[in-house]
Amino acid sequence: MTEVKKDRREFLKLSLMGGAGVALSAMGMPASSYARIMGANDRVNVGVVGFSDRFRQALMPCFMGNRKDLNFDIVAVSDIWNRRREEGKAILEKQLGHGIQTCVNNDELYKIKDLDAVMIATADFQHAFHATEAVNNKKDVYCEKPFAETMADARMALKAVKESGKVFQVGTQRRSGTSYHAAAKFIQEGKFGPITMVEMTWNVNQPGRWRRPDLTGSIKESDVDWQRFLCTRPKDSWDPRKYLEFRLFWPYSSGIFGQWMTHQIDTVHWFSGLKHPRSAVANGGIYQWKDGRTNADTLTAVFDYGPQNDPSNGFQVVYSSRFHNSAGGTKELYFSNGGMIDMSTNKISPTGGLREREAKEMGMKANLLPELDLSKNAAAVEAGANTGGDDTTNAHVRNWMECVRKQDVKTNAPIEAAYSHSIALIMGTAAYRTGMKATFDEAKQDVIVGGKVFTL
């Protein structure tokens, strides 16, 4: 909240102690106006950076469901495409019942005097830049994932957010899911035993996923600010597909790694306490949907995790995703010697654990986990393109709103989580695009392939 708001709120708070009627009369206000003015002064005013499908379909319903309870409002929308600006204004005004200021870019947005926070839902490669821009303008931030697709962007934003002291939440909403919290607790308390392997899949059969054929046929360069769109990327000629279907084109997105793997690999960092992989290898290609995309429709990556100073300890993560056959769906399977955690069913079980017969042969004791259900009061995780404000995303948005209200930087998915998932996805991208093993240089905070820093 702005300093003016804080000062006014403190004055009103103190006036209660000394007689609200006298203080309010001195301000020229009737006592009946007190509650209304307190509410206005305490309100958190939010700006939307990018009125995208993700914001409209998922973040907006969650915000609307919590705004009255927590006294939040949306006052402006910034989008470099005139169509989205006008759509955002019309939709938000209808839902909120008051005017919405439209901004052709974020320079205009940050001139708004009483703006407190922003929700960023722009193109993948812009997130870190827009987060940096926001905190440098002293705004609290909810930022969609992936956080960054290059280490230069990730380092820039990490530094800016930490130095600003502003509240930041990245949109990896599993961190607000009750079943995920229960699994994290079970592992971190040592009840699971050491993680030995993690298998993750995200499979769909969707030729239209991330495509916008109708819009790419109608949008014109004059409708958008193409140069501002390019942001931290090299100069490029106007391409409506890169603008609207950016997830299909490197370096505007890493595609599968940035969109899907970030959600799942983030739980590895959270559950294990490790910040990033030790190494990554990857392979894949465009095997089915040959529509001009440059990002793979099929990918498999293998990550090695463990302490940097102890290569004898650790575990493997296998991540696999395909666009052309949905068998297997979305899975997150954690394995230990005693059994497994299946986050798709929210079950802990002794499946695959060391049974008595096999243990006895080697003079060992059986190691079998109990049967436990993590789903009690658990919020569902939606894997579709349009999550529609699912319970977990709702909990995640509310967590950010509550932290903004308290000015508590300890959100469920803070800047450190965003930085960590960025390292993992960049390592995966580097391995896939070069065909070499990727590692991470702790001193330089850079991804290394073939003895060189991986860059665009």
C-alpha positions as CSV (number, residue, x, y, z in Angstrom):
1,M,0.0,0.0,0.0
2,T,1.2,3.6,-0.7
3,E,2.7,5.7,2.1
4,V,-0.2,8.2,1.8
5,K,-2.6,5.3,2.5
6,K,-0.5,4.1,5.4
7,D,-0.3,7.6,7.0
8,R,-4.0,8.1,6.6
9,R,-4.8,4.7,8.1
10,E,-2.6,5.3,11.1
11,F,-4.2,8.7,11.7
12,L,-7.6,7.1,11.7
13,K,-6.5,4.3,13.9
14,L,-5.1,6.8,16.5
15,S,-8.2,8.9,16.2
16,L,-10.2,6.0,17.7
17,M,-8.1,6.1,20.8
18,G,-8.6,9.8,21.2
19,G,-12.3,10.1,20.2
20,A,-13.2,9.3,16.7
21,G,-16.0,11.9,16.6
22,V,-13.7,14.8,17.4
23,A,-11.1,13.7,14.9
24,L,-13.6,13.1,12.2
25,S,-15.3,16.4,12.8
26,A,-11.9,18.1,12.5
27,M,-11.4,16.4,9.2
28,G,-14.8,17.7,8.1
29,M,-16.4,14.2,7.9
30,P,-19.5,12.9,9.6
31,A,-19.0,9.9,11.9
32,S,-21.3,7.9,9.6
33,S,-18.6,8.1,6.8
34,Y,-15.9,6.5,9.0
35,A,-16.4,2.9,8.1
36,R,-16.7,3.6,4.4
37,I,-13.5,5.7,4.3
38,M,-11.5,3.2,6.4
39,G,-12.4,0.6,3.8
40,A,-11.3,2.8,0.9
41,N,-8.1,3.7,2.5
42,D,-7.3,0.1,3.5
43,R,-8.1,-1.3,0.0
44,V,-5.3,-2.9,-2.0
45,N,-5.5,-1.7,-5.6
46,V,-4.3,-4.1,-8.2
47,G,-3.2,-3.7,-11.8
48,V,-3.4,-6.5,-14.4
49,V,-0.3,-6.9,-16.5
50,G,-1.4,-8.9,-19.5
51,F,-5.1,-9.7,-19.9
52,S,-4.3,-13.1,-21.2
53,D,-6.4,-16.3,-21.4
54,R,-4.6,-17.5,-18.2
55,F,-5.6,-14.4,-16.3
56,R,-9.1,-14.4,-17.6
57,Q,-9.8,-18.1,-17.2
58,A,-8.0,-18.9,-13.9
59,L,-6.5,-15.9,-12.0
60,M,-9.5,-13.6,-12.4
61,P,-12.1,-16.0,-11.0
62,C,-9.8,-16.7,-8.0
63,F,-9.2,-13.0,-7.4
64,M,-12.9,-12.2,-7.7
65,G,-13.8,-14.9,-5.2
66,N,-11.5,-13.5,-2.5
67,R,-11.5,-9.7,-3.2
68,K,-14.4,-8.6,-1.0
69,D,-13.3,-10.7,2.0
70,L,-9.7,-9.3,1.8
71,N,-10.7,-5.8,0.5
72,F,-8.9,-5.9,-2.9
73,D,-9.8,-4.2,-6.1
74,I,-8.6,-4.1,-9.7
75,V,-8.2,-0.6,-11.0
76,A,-6.3,-0.9,-14.3
77,V,-5.3,-3.3,-17.1
78,S,-2.1,-3.0,-19.1
79,D,-1.7,-4.9,-22.4
80,I,0.2,-4.0,-25.5
81,W,-2.5,-5.5,-27.7
82,N,-5.5,-3.1,-28.2
83,R,-8.0,-6.0,-28.4
84,R,-7.0,-7.4,-25.0
85,R,-7.0,-4.0,-23.4
86,E,-10.6,-3.3,-24.5
87,E,-11.7,-6.8,-23.6
88,G,-10.1,-6.5,-20.2
89,K,-11.8,-3.2,-19.6
90,A,-15.2,-4.4,-20.6
91,I,-15.0,-7.7,-18.7
92,L,-13.6,-6.2,-15.5
93,E,-16.0,-3.2,-15.4
94,K,-18.9,-5.6,-15.7
95,Q,-17.7,-7.8,-12.9
96,L,-16.5,-5.0,-10.6
97,G,-19.1,-2.4,-11.3
98,H,-16.8,0.6,-11.8
99,G,-14.4,2.0,-14.3
100,I,-11.1,0.4,-15.3
101,Q,-8.1,2.4,-16.5
102,T,-6.5,1.0,-19.7
103,C,-2.8,1.3,-20.2
104,V,-1.0,0.8,-23.5
105,N,2.1,-0.3,-21.6
106,N,3.5,-0.7,-18.1
107,D,5.1,2.7,-18.2
108,E,1.6,4.1,-18.1
109,L,0.5,1.6,-15.5
110,Y,3.1,2.6,-13.0
111,K,2.1,6.2,-13.2
112,I,-1.1,5.4,-11.4
113,K,-0.8,7.0,-8.0
114,D,-2.6,4.5,-5.7
115,L,-1.5,1.3,-7.4
116,D,-0.3,-1.2,-4.8
117,A,0.2,-4.5,-6.6
118,V,0.1,-6.3,-10.0
119,M,-0.8,-9.7,-11.3
120,I,1.4,-10.7,-14.2
121,A,0.2,-13.1,-16.9
122,T,2.1,-12.2,-20.0
123,A,4.3,-14.4,-22.3
124,D,6.6,-16.9,-20.7
125,F,9.8,-15.1,-21.5
126,Q,8.5,-11.8,-20.2
127,H,7.7,-12.8,-16.7
128,A,11.1,-12.1,-15.0
129,F,11.4,-8.8,-16.8
130,H,7.9,-7.7,-15.8
131,A,8.4,-8.8,-12.2
132,T,11.6,-6.8,-12.1
133,E,9.8,-3.8,-13.5
134,A,7.0,-4.1,-10.9
135,V,9.2,-4.4,-7.8
136,N,11.4,-1.5,-9.1
137,N,8.2,0.5,-9.0
138,K,7.5,-0.7,-5.5
139,K,4.6,-3.0,-6.3
140,D,3.8,-6.4,-4.8
141,V,3.7,-9.1,-7.4
142,Y,1.8,-12.3,-8.3
143,C,3.7,-13.7,-11.4
144,E,2.7,-16.5,-13.6
145,K,5.1,-19.3,-14.2
146,P,7.6,-20.1,-15.7
147,F,9.6,-17.4,-14.0
148,A,12.5,-17.2,-16.4
149,E,13.8,-19.0,-19.5
150,T,17.4,-17.7,-19.3
151,M,19.7,-17.4,-16.3
152,A,20.4,-13.7,-17.1
153,D,16.7,-12.9,-16.7
154,A,16.4,-15.1,-13.6
155,R,19.4,-13.5,-11.9
156,M,18.1,-10.0,-12.7
157,A,14.7,-10.7,-11.2
158,L,16.0,-12.5,-8.2
159,K,18.2,-9.6,-7.2
160,A,15.4,-7.0,-7.8
161,V,12.8,-8.9,-5.9
162,K,15.0,-9.6,-2.9
163,E,16.4,-6.1,-2.7
164,S,12.9,-4.6,-3.0
165,G,11.4,-6.4,0.0
166,K,8.1,-6.6,-1.9
167,V,5.7,-9.5,-1.6
168,F,6.2,-12.0,-4.5
169,Q,4.4,-15.2,-5.4
170,V,5.1,-17.3,-8.5
171,G,2.2,-19.3,-10.0
172,T,3.3,-22.8,-9.1
173,Q,0.0,-23.5,-7.3
174,R,0.9,-27.0,-6.1
175,R,2.6,-25.2,-3.2
176,S,-0.8,-24.2,-1.9
177,G,-2.4,-27.7,-2.2
178,T,-3.1,-29.4,1.1
179,S,-2.2,-32.9,-0.2
180,Y,1.2,-31.5,-1.4
181,H,1.8,-30.0,2.0
182,A,1.0,-33.3,3.7
183,A,3.4,-35.1,1.3
184,A,6.1,-32.6,2.0
185,K,5.7,-33.0,5.7
186,F,5.8,-36.8,5.5
187,I,9.1,-36.7,3.5
188,Q,10.7,-33.9,5.5
189,E,10.0,-35.6,8.8
190,G,11.9,-38.7,7.5
191,K,8.9,-41.0,7.4
192,F,9.3,-41.7,3.7
193,G,13.0,-42.5,3.8
194,P,15.5,-41.1,1.3
195,I,14.0,-40.3,-2.1
196,T,15.5,-42.7,-4.6
197,M,13.7,-41.8,-7.8
198,V,10.9,-39.6,-9.1
199,E,8.9,-40.2,-12.2
200,M,6.8,-37.5,-13.7
201,T,4.5,-37.4,-16.8
202,W,2.2,-34.9,-18.5
203,N,0.6,-36.4,-21.5
204,V,-2.2,-35.0,-23.7
205,N,-3.6,-35.5,-27.2
206,Q,-4.4,-32.0,-28.2
207,P,-3.4,-30.7,-31.7
208,G,-4.9,-27.3,-30.7
209,R,-3.0,-26.9,-27.4
210,W,-1.3,-23.5,-27.5
211,R,-2.6,-22.8,-31.0
212,R,-4.7,-19.7,-31.9
213,P,-5.4,-20.1,-35.6
214,D,-8.4,-17.7,-35.7
215,L,-6.6,-14.9,-33.9
216,T,-3.3,-15.3,-35.9
217,G,-5.3,-14.8,-39.1
218,S,-6.8,-11.5,-37.9
219,I,-4.2,-9.7,-35.7
220,K,-2.1,-7.0,-37.3
221,E,1.3,-5.6,-36.3
222,S,-0.4,-2.2,-35.9
223,D,-2.6,-3.7,-33.2
224,V,0.3,-4.4,-30.9
225,D,3.6,-3.0,-29.7
226,W,5.8,-5.7,-31.3
227,Q,9.1,-4.1,-30.2
228,R,8.0,-4.0,-26.6
229,F,6.8,-7.6,-26.9
230,L,10.3,-8.7,-27.8
231,C,11.5,-7.4,-24.4
232,T,14.8,-9.1,-23.6
233,R,14.8,-11.2,-26.8
234,P,16.8,-10.5,-30.0
235,K,15.2,-8.3,-32.7
236,D,12.8,-10.2,-34.9
237,S,10.4,-9.4,-37.7
238,W,6.6,-9.4,-36.9
239,D,5.1,-12.8,-36.7
240,P,1.6,-13.2,-35.4
241,R,2.2,-16.9,-34.5
242,K,5.2,-15.9,-32.3
243,Y,3.0,-13.3,-30.7
244,L,0.0,-15.4,-30.0
245,E,1.4,-18.9,-30.0
246,F,4.7,-18.1,-28.3
247,R,4.7,-21.4,-26.3
248,L,5.5,-23.2,-29.6
249,F,8.5,-21.2,-30.4
250,W,12.0,-20.9,-28.9
251,P,13.3,-18.5,-27.6
252,Y,9.9,-17.1,-26.6
253,S,9.2,-20.2,-24.6
254,S,10.8,-23.6,-23.8
255,G,7.4,-25.1,-24.4
256,I,6.9,-28.3,-22.4
257,F,9.7,-27.6,-19.9
258,G,8.4,-24.1,-19.0
259,Q,4.7,-24.7,-19.2
260,W,4.4,-28.1,-17.5
261,M,7.6,-29.4,-16.0
262,T,8.0,-26.3,-13.8
263,H,4.9,-27.3,-11.8
264,Q,6.1,-30.8,-11.2
265,I,9.9,-30.2,-10.8
266,D,9.0,-27.5,-8.3
267,T,7.6,-30.1,-5.9
268,V,11.0,-32.0,-6.1
269,H,12.8,-28.9,-4.8
270,W,10.2,-28.3,-2.1
271,F,10.0,-31.9,-0.9
272,S,13.8,-32.6,-1.0
273,G,15.1,-29.1,0.1
274,L,17.5,-29.2,-2.9
275,K,17.7,-26.0,-5.0
276,H,18.3,-27.5,-8.4
277,P,19.6,-30.6,-10.3
278,R,23.2,-31.5,-10.5
279,S,22.9,-32.5,-14.1
280,A,20.4,-32.9,-16.9
281,V,20.2,-34.8,-20.2
282,A,17.2,-34.7,-22.6
283,N,15.9,-35.9,-25.9
284,G,12.8,-35.4,-28.0
285,G,11.4,-33.8,-31.1
286,I,8.5,-32.8,-33.2
287,Y,7.1,-36.2,-34.1
288,Q,3.4,-35.6,-34.6
289,W,2.2,-32.0,-35.0
290,K,4.3,-30.6,-37.9
291,D,2.7,-27.2,-38.0
292,G,5.7,-25.0,-38.1
293,R,6.4,-25.0,-34.3
294,T,10.0,-25.2,-33.2
295,N,9.4,-26.5,-29.7
296,A,9.1,-30.3,-29.2
297,D,5.8,-32.1,-29.0
298,T,7.6,-35.0,-27.2
299,L,10.3,-34.6,-24.6
300,T,12.0,-36.8,-22.0
301,A,14.6,-35.4,-19.6
302,V,16.6,-37.2,-16.9
303,F,17.9,-35.1,-14.0
304,D,20.4,-36.1,-11.3
305,Y,19.7,-34.6,-7.9
306,G,21.7,-34.6,-4.7
307,P,24.1,-32.7,-2.5
308,Q,26.8,-30.9,-4.6
309,N,29.5,-32.1,-2.3
310,D,28.4,-35.7,-2.1
311,P,27.9,-37.4,-5.5
312,S,27.4,-40.8,-3.7
313,N,24.0,-39.6,-2.4
314,G,21.0,-38.5,-4.4
315,F,18.2,-39.6,-6.7
316,Q,17.0,-39.5,-10.3
317,V,14.1,-37.6,-11.7
318,V,12.7,-38.8,-15.1
319,Y,10.3,-36.3,-16.7
320,S,8.4,-37.3,-19.9
321,S,5.7,-35.4,-21.8
322,R,3.9,-35.9,-25.1
323,F,1.2,-34.0,-27.0
324,H,-0.1,-36.8,-29.3
325,N,-1.3,-39.5,-26.9
326,S,-2.9,-38.9,-23.5
327,A,-2.3,-42.4,-22.1
328,G,-0.8,-42.2,-18.6
329,G,-2.1,-38.6,-18.1
330,T,-0.4,-36.4,-15.5
331,K,1.6,-38.3,-12.8
332,E,4.0,-37.5,-10.0
333,L,5.4,-40.6,-8.4
334,Y,8.0,-40.5,-5.6
335,F,9.8,-43.7,-4.7
336,S,11.8,-44.8,-1.7
337,N,13.1,-48.2,-0.6
338,G,9.9,-48.6,1.5
339,G,7.3,-47.7,-1.1
340,M,5.9,-44.8,-3.0
341,I,3.8,-41.6,-3.0
342,D,1.4,-41.1,-5.9
343,M,0.4,-37.5,-6.1
344,S,-2.2,-38.3,-8.8
345,T,-4.1,-40.4,-6.3
346,N,-2.9,-38.7,-3.1
347,K,-1.9,-42.1,-1.7
348,I,1.2,-43.2,0.2
349,S,1.6,-47.0,-0.1
350,P,4.2,-49.8,0.4
351,T,4.0,-50.5,-3.4
352,G,7.4,-51.7,-4.5
353,G,8.9,-51.6,-1.0
354,L,11.3,-54.1,0.4
355,R,9.4,-57.2,1.4
356,E,10.4,-59.6,4.2
357,R,11.4,-62.4,1.9
358,E,13.8,-60.4,-0.2
359,A,15.1,-58.6,2.9
360,K,15.7,-61.8,4.8
361,E,17.8,-63.3,2.0
362,M,20.4,-60.5,2.7
363,G,20.0,-60.4,6.5
364,M,17.9,-57.3,6.4
365,K,14.5,-56.3,7.7
366,A,11.5,-55.5,5.6
367,N,10.9,-51.9,4.8
368,L,7.3,-51.2,3.9
369,L,5.5,-47.8,4.2
370,P,2.0,-47.6,5.7
371,E,-1.1,-47.1,3.6
372,L,-2.0,-43.5,4.0
373,D,-4.4,-41.1,2.3
374,L,-3.2,-37.5,1.7
375,S,-6.5,-36.4,0.2
376,K,-8.3,-35.5,3.4
377,N,-9.5,-31.9,2.8
378,A,-7.2,-31.8,-0.3
379,A,-7.8,-29.4,-3.1
380,A,-7.7,-30.8,-6.6
381,V,-5.0,-29.9,-9.1
382,E,-6.3,-29.2,-12.6
383,A,-4.1,-30.1,-15.5
384,G,-6.2,-28.6,-18.3
385,A,-5.4,-25.5,-20.3
386,N,-8.3,-23.7,-18.6
387,T,-8.2,-24.4,-14.9
388,G,-11.2,-22.2,-14.4
389,G,-10.1,-21.1,-10.9
390,D,-9.6,-24.6,-9.5
391,D,-9.4,-25.0,-5.7
392,T,-5.5,-25.1,-5.6
393,T,-5.1,-22.0,-7.8
394,N,-7.7,-20.3,-5.6
395,A,-5.8,-21.2,-2.5
396,H,-2.6,-19.9,-4.1
397,V,-4.1,-16.6,-5.2
398,R,-5.6,-16.1,-1.8
399,N,-2.3,-16.9,-0.1
400,W,-0.7,-14.1,-2.1
401,M,-3.5,-11.7,-1.3
402,E,-3.3,-12.5,2.5
403,C,0.5,-12.0,2.4
404,V,0.1,-8.6,0.6
405,R,-2.5,-7.6,3.2
406,K,0.1,-8.5,6.0
407,Q,3.1,-7.4,4.0
408,D,4.6,-10.9,4.6
409,V,7.2,-11.9,2.0
410,K,6.9,-15.6,3.1
411,T,4.4,-16.6,0.5
412,N,3.9,-20.3,-0.4
413,A,5.9,-19.9,-3.6
414,P,8.5,-17.1,-3.0
415,I,11.2,-15.8,-5.3
416,E,13.6,-18.6,-4.3
417,A,11.2,-21.2,-5.5
418,A,10.8,-19.3,-8.8
419,Y,14.5,-19.1,-9.2
420,S,15.0,-22.8,-8.5
421,H,12.4,-24.0,-11.1
422,S,14.0,-21.7,-13.6
423,I,17.4,-23.3,-13.2
424,A,15.8,-26.8,-13.7
425,L,13.9,-25.8,-16.9
426,I,16.9,-24.0,-18.3
427,M,19.1,-27.0,-17.7
428,G,16.5,-29.2,-19.5
429,T,16.3,-26.7,-22.4
430,A,20.1,-26.6,-22.7
431,A,20.4,-30.3,-22.7
432,Y,17.7,-30.8,-25.3
433,R,18.8,-28.0,-27.6
434,T,22.5,-28.9,-27.6
435,G,22.3,-32.7,-27.2
436,M,24.8,-32.5,-24.3
437,K,24.7,-32.9,-20.6
438,A,23.9,-29.7,-18.7
439,T,25.3,-28.8,-15.3
440,F,25.1,-25.8,-13.0
441,D,28.0,-23.5,-12.0
442,E,27.3,-22.4,-8.5
443,A,29.9,-19.6,-8.6
444,K,28.7,-18.1,-11.8
445,Q,25.0,-19.0,-11.3
446,D,24.9,-20.2,-14.9
447,V,23.9,-23.4,-16.8
448,I,26.9,-25.0,-18.5
449,V,26.9,-27.3,-21.6
450,G,30.0,-28.4,-23.4
451,G,32.2,-26.3,-21.1
452,K,30.3,-23.1,-22.1
453,V,27.6,-21.0,-20.6
454,F,24.2,-21.8,-22.3
455,T,22.7,-18.7,-23.8
456,L,20.2,-17.8,-26.5
